[in-house]
Amino acid sequence: MTRNFLAMIAGPMGIATLVTPAAAQPTRPDQQAFLDIYRDLVETDTSIPSGDCTLAARKMLDHLRKAGFDKEQAEIFVPDGHPKEGGLIARIEGSDPDAGAMLLVDHIDVVAARREDWPRDPFKMVEENGYFIARGVIDDKALSAIWVDSLIRMKAEDFRPRRTIKIALTCGEESGNGVNGVTWLLDHRRDAVEAAMAFNEGGHGITDQDGKPVALYLAVGEKSSANFIVETRDAGGHSSRPRADNAIYDLAAALLRIRALRFPLHLSDTTRSYLERMAPLVGGTKGRAMRALAANPTDRTAEAIVTSDPTYNGMLRTTCVATMLEGGHAVNALPQRARATIQCRLLPGDTSDAVHRALTEAVDDAAISITPATPAEGLSPVAVAPPLTEAILHPAEEVAHIIFPGVPVVPTLLTAGTDGRYLNAAGIPTYGIPGILLDPDSNGAHGVNERIRTESMYRGRDYLYMLIRRYAMEP
């Protein structure tokens, strides 16, 4: 990439300004403007059912209106019957009608935070000891604020992308009790999210204990989930006359067989690349095993070493695990029923039906029922992995060389779920792009004192801004 093009995607702030760590300079005026957006979003409670996503979306719309976005360029959407579960859609028109649009999508709802659990108001953002602290500062209002801020910066710079740039900030990702905004848009406003590619949460950077960047994870696909109920029944009786046929014992035996079930290991282009790129960073015996497994997926010795780590095991195969248990009805009676919930995380391409069959075959007992916990119409779509292409990977690496010199970009498969599963299933390739660095402990996301380093926030913002400008100029 030429220096002139690098300067173009960096914008008026210039490359040198962006490369300088935020901690080494006072807060720039553009960073202060971003902070106002970020604080407005974080300090609006958007948890379900007590919060209000629509209010948060309106605050983001206010920032866009002040920046000159009219009604054709930015608007609020609110699903019928759910007045507090609205979201925001906005766009900057591209110069090339033949270039597919790009979508910047993110959720603005957060996990509930009870005041009595926190040492401070969870919905009042504070800056303390080099961190921003509040509910949602990392999951996931950091990215939402960056998307809004990026459109405002582009407008101010009169940046004309080749691709149309769309944003969609939605509610309902963190809770199954509300309306999922992404699925609502796909069903009711497909025009707002139709794109050749989409960028979402899921990507991030990792640091060592001292905050030094180690790697940038580019999320290329994610697993889907399916829950099953394993249930045993019996006539019961008095506990003074125990028998071998006991619903709890039968369930326990079935669960042990499920524990022993190992789904086949499967390497995709993404997970093979992950193993290859992470091997030198991990080092030692495990690093050598990662390299060996990437070269030969049938190497059982390497597989055993690598998959002894639960994170790597979850990335390389479909998994099922018992998560809930109940049984019996009285302390002095033999159980008439016992049941367990099994949660399975499926690799892209695996189906709920296939996993159901595998569980049934593993238990191998017609007297024990195994049923889907969710009706078929409520199941998540089968996971579809977007392609790992140079058109996605190379720009992420180029911008990393500028903002995070020497830090590798590592494609990864998410073992958790995001709204990307709906977009990928709808034919919109969706990626979680990195930039925001997380500490080794994941920064308390979903917990008490959720936090993010201020330097990580500002540096990640610069990385993401340069990167989306880069993608926006591609044919």
N, C-alpha and C positions, 0 to 999 in steps of 0.2 A: 504494500500500500504506500502511495506517495505521501510525502510530508504535507502537500497541499490538501490532499483528501483527508488526512488525519485532522488537519486544522478545521476543515469544513465540518466534519462530524463532531468535533469537540465544541463547536459553536464559538461565540464571541469571547468567552472566558479564556480560550486558548489552551493549548496542551500543557504548557508548563504550570499554569495555575491549577489545572485539574490533577496533575501528577503529584504536586506537593501535598503531603499528608495534611488533613484538616487540623490535626493537633498542633501543627507547626505554624499556623497562621491564625489571625483573628477570624471570626465568623464573617464570611463575605455577605454582601447585601442580598445576593440571590439565595444564599443559604438561609438568611433570616426570613425571606419571603416564603421559602419552603417550610420553615419551622412553623409559621403561622397556619399554613394549610394542615400540616401534620398535627399540630396541637388541637385545632378545631375538630379534626376527625377523631383523634384519640379520646378527647374529653367529652364526646357524645356517646352515651351508653347505647350500644347496639346489640346487647345480649338478648336472647329470646327466653322468656316472654316480656321481660321488664323494659327492654330498650326500644329504640326507634331508629331503624335503618333509614327510613324515609327522611327523617330530620337530618341525619348525617349526610345523605345524598343532597339535600337542599343546600346545606352549607357548602358542599363542594361545588354545586351549581353556582352559588353566589360568587365564589372565587373565579369561576370561568366567565361569568357574566361581566365581572369587573375587568377581566382581561380582554373582553371584546367578543366573546362567543355568543352568537345570537340563538334564536329558538330553533333554527335549522341545524345548528352545529352542536347543541347541547340541550338535553331535556331529562326530566325525571320520568320514570315509569313506576306504576304501582299496580300490582296484581289485584284483581277484583276481590273484595272481601278481606283484604289484608293491608289495611291502610298504613301500618308501620313496617312493612316489609318491602318497601320500594327500593329503587336503585337509580343509578345514573348512567346514561349513555351519551357519548360525545364523539366528535370526529374532526379531523383536519383532512381536507380533500387533497388527493394526490394529483400529480401532473400527468400521469400516464394511465389512461382508462384501461389499458390492457394488462397493467400490473395488478396482481391480486392484492386485496387489502390485507393489512396486518391488524390484529386485535390484541389490545392490552386489557386483560381481564383480571379481576381480583374480587375477593369477598370482603365486605366491610362489617359483617356481623362477627361477634366475638363470643368466646366461652364466658359464661356467667362468672362474676367476681363478687363475692359477698364482702361487704364492708367489715364485718366482724372478723373475717379471716386475715385481712390485710392490716399492716401497721400504719397505713395511710389510706386516703381515699383512692380506690383503684382507678377511678375515672378522672383523676387530676394528675396530669403529667408533670413530673419533676425531673430536674437534671441534677444528678448527685454522683460524686466520685467518678465522673467520666461516663455516666450512663444516663439514658432516658429510661424512666421507670413509670409504668402504668399498664393497665390491661390493654392489650392490642398493639403495643409499641412494636412488637415483632410479628405477631400472628393476628391479623395480617395487614394492619393499617399502614405499616411502613411502605409496602409496595403500592397500596392504593394511593397514598399521598404522593408518591413519586410519579405515578401515572398522571395524576391531575397536574402536578407541578411541571411535568415534562411538556404537556400540551400548552400550558401557559408560557413556558420558556420558548417553545417553538413559535408561538403566535407573536411574542414580543420580538423575536429575531427575524420574523418574516420568512421562516424556513418553509420551503415548498418541497415536500417529500415526493418522490416518484410514486410510492404506494400511498393510498389512503390509509390514514391511521385512525383506528377506532378504539375507544375505551368503553368498558362495561364494568361498573362497580355494582356488585349484587349482594343480596342478603340470602340467608338460608343454607350456607355451606356448613356451618358448625352445628346445626341442630336439625334433626329429622322432624321436629314439630312444626316447622314453618314451611313456607313456599320456597323452593330452590329457585333463585333468580336466573341462573344460567338455563335451566330447563324451561323456565317460563319464557325467556327470550327466544330460545330455539323454537318453541311452539307458537309464540304469538308475535314476535318481532325478529324474525330470522334475519331481516335486512340489517339489523343493528349489530349482529355478531358474525355475519357471513364474512369469511376471510380465507386467504390462502395459507395463513399461518396464525397462530395465537401464542401469546406469551403470558405466563401465569405464575402463581406461587409454586413452590416446590424446589426451585433451585436456590442455592445459597453457598456461601463460603464457609470454611472451617478454619479455626485458628488453633495455635497451641495454647498452653496455660498462660503464656505471657501476652497473648493477643496478637502474635505474629501470624500472618496469613500462611496457610498450609496448602489449601486446594480450593478451587471453585467448582462446585457441583452443578452440572447442567442436567436437569431432569428430562429424560427422554422416555416418557411413558410411566405408567404406574400400575400397581396391582388393583384388582377389584376385590370386593368382599362378598361372602355368602355365609349366612348363619343357618345352623341346623339344630334341631331338637332330637336328642337321643333319649328315649323313654322306655322304662320297664314297668310292668304292672303285675300285680299278684293279688290273691284273695285275702291276704293278710291273716290276722288272727291275734291271739294273746301272746305277749312277749315271754310268758312263762313256758311256752311250748315252741321254742325256736325250731325252724326247719332249714334245710339246705337251700330250698327254693325261696330266696329272699330278694325282693326287688332292688334293694340297695346293693347287695353283693353282685347281683347280675349286672347292674349298671356299672359297678366298679370294674368288673371283668371286661365289659365292653370298652370302657374308657382306656384301660391298659392296652387293648388291641389298637385303639385309635392312636394312642401315644406312640406305638411302635410303627405306625404307618409312615412311610417315607415316600413322598412323591418324587418322580424322576428329576434329576438336575437338568437344567436347560440353560445354555448360554445363547444370548442374542448378540447382535453387533454391539449393543450398548453395554451389556454386562461384561462381555469379553474386553471391550475397551476399558471399562472400569478396572478390571483386574490388572490389565497391562499397565495402566497409568498410575494406579495406586501402589503396585508392588514395590517400586523403589522408595516410596514414601513410608510404607509400613516397615519394610526391611526385615531382616532376620529370617527365621524359619517360616513364618507366615508369609512374608513377602515372596520368598522363593516358591512356596506352594501356590501362591496366587499366580505367579508367572507360569508355573508348570501347568496349572489347571486351565489357564487361558489358551495355552498351546495344545493341550490334550485333555478334553473334558472327560475322558474315560479313565484318567489317572485317579484311582480310588484313594491312594495315600494322600495325594494333594487335596482331593475333595474332603477327606476327613479333617484335615488341618484347617482348611478354609472355612468349612461349614460348622466348625465348632464355635465360631463366632455367630451369635444369633442374627446380627445385622446382615452378614454375608449370606447366611443360610436363607434368610427371608428374601434376599435379592435374587437367588439362583434357583429357587423352586417354589411351587405352591405349598402352602403350609396350612395345617388345621390344628387348633388347640382348644381345650376345654376352658371356658371362661366363667360359667355360672353353674351352680349345683343346688338342687333342692330334692327333698325326699322325706317320706314318712308323714304321719299326721298326729301321732301321740307318743309320748315317751314310753308308755307301757303297752304298745301295740306293734305287731309286725307291720312293716310298710306295705301299703297297697299300691304305692306308686313312687318312682324315683325318676328324675329327669336331669339332664345336663344340656347346656348350650355349648355348641361348638362353633367357633368362628374360624372361617377359612379365608385366607388371602390368596387370590388366584393370579398366576402369571398371565400376562396378555395372551389371549388365544384360548386359555382354559375356560371351560364352562361350568356353571353350577351343576348341571345334570351329570357331567363326567365326574365331578368331585363327589356328588351324592352316591354314584355307583361305587366309587372307590371306598367310601366310608362303609357302605353296606357290605361290600365284599370283605373288608377288614374285620368287621364285627362278626359276620358269618353266623347270624342267629335270627331265624325268622320270627322268634318271639319278641325280639327287640325292635321297636319302631324307630326309624330315622326319617325325619320329615323336614323340609325347608321351613325355617322360622318366618319367612316372609313370602306372601303370595307371589306368584310369578310376575304379575303386573307391577309389583313394587320393587323388584330386584334391580340392582345397579346393572347398567349395560355391560356386556362382555368387554373386558379391557382390550383396547386396540393401541398398540404402540406406534407412535409416529416414526417416520424414517429418521435415522441418524445420518444426515448428509453434510457435506462440506459447506453447503450454503448456510447451514445453521451453526456448525461447529467452528468454522474458520473465522467468521467475524467475532465470535465470543473470545477466541484466542487472541486475535489481533488487538482488541481493545484491552484485554487482560495484560498484554505486554506493555501497555501504556500506563494503566492505573495500578496494576498489581505485577510489576516486573518480576519474572522468575517464578510466578505461581501458576501451576498447571490447571487447565480446564479439564475436568473429568466427567464424562457422560455417566449418568447413573439412573437406575430404575427405582422409582419411589415405591417403598413397601407400604406406605400409608396412602390415603386417598385425597384427591382434590376435585374441584369442579372440572378439571381437565378430562376426567373420564367421560363426561357427557359430550364435551366438544370433540374429543377424538372419535367417539362412537358416531357422532354426527358428520364425520368426514372433514373436520377442521383440525389439522395437525397442531398439537398444543405442546409447548415446552415450558419447563420451569427454568427461567434464566437466573444465573447467580449474580452476585454483586455485594449483597449484604452479608457480612461475616458474622458467624455465630461462635460463641465460646464453646468449649468442649461439653458443657452441661446443658446446652440448648437454650440457655437464657431464660429459663422459667416459663416458657410458653405453656399456656393452659394452667399455670400454677400461680402461687403468690409471688409478688415482686417481679413480674415479667419485666425484662429489661433488654436494652441493646446499647452497645457502646456508641457514644456520640460520634467518634471518628469513623466507626464502621458505617453509621447511618449516612454521613456526608460523603464518604468515599464511595459507598455503594450507589448512592444517588448519581454521582458523576459517572460511574461505570455504566449504569443502566441507561442514562441519558445518551451517552456516546453510542452505546450499542444499538438502541432502538433507532437512532438517527442513521446508523450504518445499515441496519436491516431495511429501513424505509427507502433507501436509495438504490436497493438492488432491483434489477429488472423483473 
